[in-house]
Amino acid sequence: MFKETLIMAFKNLRSNALRTALSILGILIGIASIIALMTLGQGVSTSVTDQLSGLGGNKIVVRIRNYTVKSSFTDEDIEEFAQIKDVAAVSPLLVSTATIISNDDRAAKTNGYVSSSKKALRGTSSYFFHAEAQIKLRYGRGFTASDVESKMNYCILGASLAEEIFGNTNPKEAVIFINGYEFRVIDVLEPISGVNLAYNSTVFVPYTVARDQMLMGEITTLELIVSSADAVDGVYSNTQKAMLEMFNSNSSYFSIENQKAIMDTVITISTLIIGMLGGIAGIALLVGGIGIMNIMLVSVRERTNEIGLRLALGARPVYIMLQFMVEAVIISLLGGLAGVILGVFIAYVACNIIGAVFALSVSTIFLAVAFSIAIGLLFGILPARKASRLDPIEALRAS
């Protein structure tokens, strides 16, 4: 029985091909909008969170904001923070600019290299290069704790800065002059993209050398690397207690930035935006459903005589209702499948154009198809009930 109903449904839809195509188009646009907008939204969200993850989800940054009570962090303070439970490392931070000169025979220019502009200079500890998720060392040397403690004039170059100075040659063990001080290159960073892009043009030196020899100022910023993301909240609380003790309980004298909290906020906002985009696309799908109902009501009116004849010959009302329900579901299903294909294509092209991650979720596809079928059932039930409740005699008279 169902097979005959299905065949008849396709025959009826084919006999009104243009009207059927327009009904399918309404669902197609709605489903394509849902797939494209939600996939694009998820892709942008993934790209943003990936960029933020480069900042370190398990990092806490502590800064002095008012220097009247305390002008800088001492080595004892650094040690105190290092003793906080679940703190894997503490990296002091000093930032400035530098003029770089190289007379090494491996320099890119035959007459030696002289920087045409100021380069970023960063004083940090040995932990920095092992804590930053995006940082990879070309030779695996980095700074050691002994380098920092002994105030060795070693430096590490960003990838693009090393290429600018030395071209394609190996810069390891080369000598350069940073602000007039002689340094030996011990390592080079691999190329970095995203939020830490500036590291490619940065020269790194031990913070003790930056502070005591190059006189780059006092240490007012510390980066605390937490052993795991789950321990961030506890470390944040203990860090705040330590800072309040240092600054006489005045929280306005310092700031504590929790990178994990920033990432969680971004994820929450992204989820809301994706939901909003899905809601907007859902409106288009709703309009498509209303179109199906309108077309099916017209179909019932046009086929009143056929319905009356079938009822008069003994067809049960439930079969008449099933006939129109099947037609509505076929329209919505065809529109849904076509919408999925179009939506995936649009999302793929859009993600490539804006540089977002193409994050297509299989669950989104299944949900969209299921939603399209539900739309067919929901908006097909009224016309189907109307058809099944026609009086056979009145239906035959309508002819």
C-alpha positions in Angstrom: 0.0 0.0 0.0 2.8 2.4 0.9 4.6 1.7 -2.3 1.5 2.6 -4.4 1.1 5.8 -2.3 4.8 6.7 -2.9 4.5 6.1 -6.7 1.3 8.2 -6.8 2.9 11.0 -4.8 5.8 11.2 -7.2 3.4 11.1 -10.2 1.3 14.0 -8.7 4.4 16.1 -8.0 5.7 15.5 -11.5 2.5 16.6 -13.0 3.0 20.0 -11.4 6.7 20.2 -11.9 7.1 24.0 -11.7 5.0 24.3 -8.6 6.9 21.4 -7.0 10.3 23.0 -8.0 9.3 26.3 -6.4 8.3 24.5 -3.2 11.6 22.6 -3.1 13.4 25.9 -3.7 11.9 27.4 -0.6 13.2 24.5 1.6 16.5 24.4 -0.3 17.2 28.0 0.5 16.4 27.5 4.2 18.5 24.4 4.6 21.4 25.9 2.6 21.3 29.0 4.8 21.4 26.9 8.0 24.3 24.7 6.8 26.3 27.6 5.4 25.8 30.1 8.3 26.4 27.6 11.0 29.4 26.0 9.4 30.9 29.4 8.6 30.1 30.6 12.2 31.7 27.4 13.6 34.7 27.9 11.3 35.3 31.5 12.4 34.9 30.5 16.0 37.4 27.6 15.6 39.9 30.0 13.9 39.5 32.6 16.7 39.9 30.1 19.5 42.9 28.5 17.7 44.5 31.9 17.5 43.8 32.6 21.2 45.1 29.2 22.2 48.5 30.5 20.9 48.4 33.0 23.8 48.3 30.0 26.2 45.2 28.8 27.8 47.2 27.8 30.9 49.0 31.1 31.3 48.4 33.8 33.9 49.9 37.3 33.3 50.6 39.5 36.3 51.4 43.2 35.9 52.2 46.1 38.2 50.0 49.1 37.5 51.0 51.5 40.2 54.6 51.8 41.2 54.2 53.8 44.4 54.1 50.8 46.6 56.2 48.4 44.6 58.2 49.4 41.5 59.2 46.0 40.2 59.2 42.3 40.9 62.4 41.1 42.6 64.1 37.7 42.2 62.6 36.7 45.5 59.1 37.6 44.3 59.7 35.4 41.2 60.7 32.6 43.4 57.6 33.1 45.6 55.3 32.8 42.6 57.2 29.7 41.4 56.4 28.0 44.7 52.6 28.4 44.2 51.0 25.0 43.8 50.5 23.9 40.1 52.8 26.7 38.8 55.1 25.0 36.3 57.2 28.1 35.5 57.5 31.8 36.0 58.8 33.9 33.1 59.7 37.6 33.7 59.1 39.9 30.8 61.0 42.9 29.5 60.2 44.5 26.2 62.0 47.2 24.2 63.4 47.9 20.7 66.9 47.3 19.4 69.4 48.2 16.7 71.1 45.1 15.4 74.4 45.0 13.6 76.2 41.9 12.2 79.7 41.7 10.7 79.6 37.9 10.6 80.7 36.5 7.2 77.4 34.6 7.1 75.3 37.8 7.1 73.1 38.2 4.1 74.9 41.4 3.0 78.5 41.2 1.9 79.4 44.4 3.8 77.7 43.1 7.0 74.2 43.7 8.2 72.9 46.9 9.8 69.1 47.0 10.7 67.3 49.7 8.9 64.7 50.0 11.6 64.3 49.2 15.3 63.6 45.5 16.0 61.6 44.2 18.9 63.7 43.1 21.8 62.4 40.8 24.5 64.1 39.7 27.7 62.7 36.5 29.1 63.6 33.3 30.9 64.4 29.7 29.9 60.8 28.7 30.5 59.3 31.0 27.9 60.3 28.8 24.9 58.9 25.7 26.4 55.6 27.2 27.7 54.4 29.0 24.6 52.3 26.5 22.5 53.2 28.0 19.1 56.9 28.4 19.7 59.2 25.8 18.2 63.0 26.0 18.3 64.9 25.2 15.2 67.9 23.7 17.0 66.3 22.9 20.3 68.8 24.9 22.3 66.9 27.7 23.8 68.0 29.4 27.0 68.9 27.3 30.0 68.5 28.2 33.7 72.3 28.5 33.9 72.3 31.0 30.9 69.9 33.2 32.7 71.5 33.0 36.1 75.0 33.5 34.7 73.8 36.4 32.5 75.2 35.0 29.3 75.1 37.2 26.3 73.1 34.7 24.2 70.3 35.6 21.9 67.5 33.8 20.0 66.2 35.2 16.7 62.8 35.1 15.2 62.5 33.3 11.9 62.0 36.3 9.6 64.7 38.3 11.5 67.2 35.5 11.1 66.4 35.3 7.4 66.8 39.1 7.1 70.2 39.0 8.6 71.7 35.7 7.4 69.6 34.8 4.4 69.5 31.0 3.9 72.7 30.3 5.9 72.9 28.8 9.3 73.1 31.6 11.9 73.9 29.4 14.9 76.9 30.6 16.8 77.1 33.8 14.7 77.9 37.1 16.5 75.7 40.1 16.3 75.6 43.4 18.2 72.3 44.4 19.9 72.3 48.0 21.0 76.1 47.9 21.0 76.4 44.8 23.1 77.9 41.6 21.6 75.7 38.5 21.6 76.0 35.0 20.2 73.1 33.5 18.3 72.3 30.1 19.9 68.9 29.3 18.3 66.2 30.4 15.9 62.4 30.2 16.2 60.4 28.3 13.6 58.0 30.6 11.6 54.9 31.6 13.7 51.5 32.7 12.5 48.5 34.1 14.3 48.5 36.3 17.4 52.2 35.8 18.0 53.2 36.8 14.5 55.4 39.6 15.9 57.8 36.9 17.4 59.1 36.3 13.9 60.8 39.7 13.9 61.9 39.7 17.6 65.3 39.0 19.2 65.2 37.3 22.6 67.8 37.6 25.3 67.9 36.4 29.0 65.9 38.8 31.2 68.8 39.1 33.6 71.0 40.5 30.8 68.2 42.8 29.6 67.7 44.1 33.1 71.2 44.4 34.5 73.4 44.9 31.5 71.2 46.5 28.8 69.3 48.5 31.4 65.9 47.8 29.8 64.1 48.7 33.0 62.6 46.9 36.0 60.5 43.7 35.7 56.8 44.8 36.0 55.3 41.8 34.2 55.4 38.1 34.9 54.0 35.2 33.0 52.9 32.2 35.2 52.7 28.9 33.3 50.2 26.6 35.0 50.8 22.8 34.9 47.3 22.1 33.4 44.3 24.1 32.2 42.2 22.5 35.0 44.5 24.1 37.7 44.2 27.7 36.3 41.4 28.8 38.6 43.2 27.7 41.7 46.5 29.3 40.6 44.7 32.5 39.8 43.2 32.6 43.3 46.5 32.0 45.0 48.2 34.5 42.8 45.7 37.1 43.7 46.2 36.5 47.4 50.0 36.9 46.9 49.6 40.1 45.0 47.2 41.5 47.6 49.8 40.9 50.3 52.5 42.6 48.2 50.3 45.7 47.5 48.7 46.2 50.9 45.3 44.7 49.7 44.9 47.3 47.0 43.8 45.5 43.9 44.0 48.6 41.8 47.8 48.6 42.0 48.1 45.4 39.9 46.3 43.4 37.2 46.0 39.6 36.7 45.0 38.3 33.3 43.6 34.9 33.0 44.0 33.7 29.4 41.7 30.8 30.0 38.9 33.1 31.1 39.3 35.2 27.9 39.1 32.0 25.8 36.0 30.8 27.7 34.4 34.2 27.1 35.2 34.1 23.4 33.8 30.6 23.1 30.6 31.6 24.9 30.2 34.6 22.6 30.9 32.5 19.5 28.3 29.9 20.6 25.7 32.7 21.0 26.6 34.1 17.5 26.3 30.6 15.9 22.9 30.2 17.6 21.8 33.5 16.3 22.9 32.7 12.8 21.1 29.4 13.0 17.9 31.2 14.2 18.1 33.6 11.3 18.5 30.7 8.8 15.6 29.0 10.6 13.3 31.8 9.6 14.1 31.2 5.9 13.3 27.5 6.5 10.0 28.4 8.2 9.0 30.5 5.2 9.8 27.5 3.0 7.5 25.4 5.2 4.7 27.9 4.8 5.2 27.7 1.1 4.8 23.9 1.2 1.6 24.2 3.2 0.3 26.8 0.7 1.1 24.7 -2.3 -0.5 21.6 -0.7 -3.7 23.5 0.1 -3.9 24.5 -3.5 -3.3 20.9 -4.5 -6.1 19.7 -2.3 -8.5 22.2 -3.9 -7.5 21.2 -7.4 -7.8 17.5 -6.7 -11.1 17.7 -4.8 -12.9 15.6 -7.4 -10.2 12.9 -7.3 -10.3 12.8 -3.5 -14.1 12.5 -3.5 -14.0 9.7 -6.1 -11.4 7.7 -4.1 -13.5 8.2 -0.9 -16.7 7.1 -2.7 -14.9 4.0 -3.9 -14.0 3.0 -0.3 -10.6 4.6 0.3 -10.1 5.2 4.0 -9.6 8.9 5.1 -6.2 7.9 6.7 -4.9 6.8 3.2 -6.0 10.1 1.7 -4.2 11.9 4.6 -1.1 9.7 4.1 -1.1 10.5 0.4 -0.7 14.3 1.0 1.7 13.8 3.9 4.0 11.8 1.7 4.0 14.4 -1.0 4.8 17.1 1.6 7.7 15.1 3.0 9.1 14.3 -0.4 9.2 18.0 -1.3 10.9 18.9 2.0 13.3 16.0 1.8 14.4 16.8 -1.8 14.8 20.4 -0.8 16.7 19.4 2.3 19.2 17.2 0.5 19.8 19.8 -2.2 20.1 22.5 0.5 22.8 20.4 2.2 24.9 20.2 -0.9 24.5 23.9 -1.7 25.1 24.9 1.9 28.3 22.9 2.2 29.6 24.3 -1.1 28.8 27.9 0.0 30.4 27.4 3.4 33.6 25.8 1.9 34.0 28.7 -0.6 33.3 31.4 2.1 35.7 29.8 4.6 38.5 29.7 2.0 37.9 33.3 1.0 38.0 34.7 4.6 40.7 32.2 5.8 38.5 30.5 8.4 38.6 26.8 9.3 36.2 24.7 7.3 34.6 23.0 10.3 31.7 21.0 8.9 29.8 19.0 11.5 28.1 15.8 10.5 25.6 16.4 13.2 24.7 19.7 11.6 23.9 17.9 8.3 21.8 15.3 10.0 20.0 17.9 12.0 19.3 20.0 8.9 17.9 17.0 7.0 15.8 15.9 10.0 14.5 19.5 10.4 13.5 19.6 6.7 11.5 16.3 7.1 9.9 17.7 10.3 9.0 20.9 8.3 7.3 18.7 5.7 5.3 16.8 8.3 4.4 19.9 10.3 3.2 22.0 7.4 1.8 19.1 5.4 -0.5 17.9 8.2 -3.1 20.7 7.8 -3.7 20.2 4.0 -3.6 16.4 4.5 -6.3 16.5 7.3 -8.4 18.8 5.2 -8.2 16.4 2.3 -9.1 13.4 4.4 -12.1 15.1 6.0 -13.8 16.0 2.7 -17.3 14.8 2.2 -17.3 12.4 -0.8 -20.6 13.7 -2.1 -19.7 17.4 -1.8 -16.3 16.6 -3.3 -17.9 15.0 -6.4 -20.3 17.9 -6.8 -17.3 20.3 -6.8 -16.4 18.9 -10.2 
